């Protein structure tokens, strides 16, 4: 199915290249592509950098894993007041790899590069944390519970409506 899918969009691609492409993307060796593995193939730009959708999806995964670990401060063993500062890029990369969410080292490096202070190897934690929160909150509205909550709220407002007269 993967070969047919790729051939549909890239009919001139050689079979051995399709095979290499699949093995590049199949990070966990399962012989099946999950969504993040699919994004590794089709979510990049012409320079091989993460596209916006790919980046946002990865940040959502990071947010979920970081939340399970007690938050960014807990993950990095920092006091909350240090979340407005910086941390070495290597420290954040190792912390993200330690989350065990199937991120590659290159993905972690690219994410950290987006938040690295100019002429520095320090990651701006406030910007990283804020972006992680924004991506996650945007994803929550697609969850079924958010839709149900919204409909319950709208129904409650409509049922409790007061006349303007």
Number of C-alpha atoms within 10 A of each C-alpha: 6 12 14 11 10 15 15 10 9 12 10 9 12 10 11 9 10 17 12 11 15 21 16 13 20 19 18 12 11 9 11 15 18 13 10 20 19 15 19 22 14 14 17 16 10 7 6 11 16 20 15 12 12 19 19 19 17 24 21 22 20 23 22 17 19 20 13 11 13 10 16 23 17 13 18 16 9 12 10 11 8 12 18 13 12 18 18 15 22 15 12 21 20 14 16 25 16 13 17 11 14 16 18 15 13 11 19 19 16 16 22 23 16 12 20 21 14 9 6 9 16 20 25 21 22 15 17 20 18 11 17 21 17 15 19 20 13 12 14 14 12 10 10 10 11 13 13 11 11 13 12 12 12 12 12 11 11 10 9 9 9 8 5 4 3
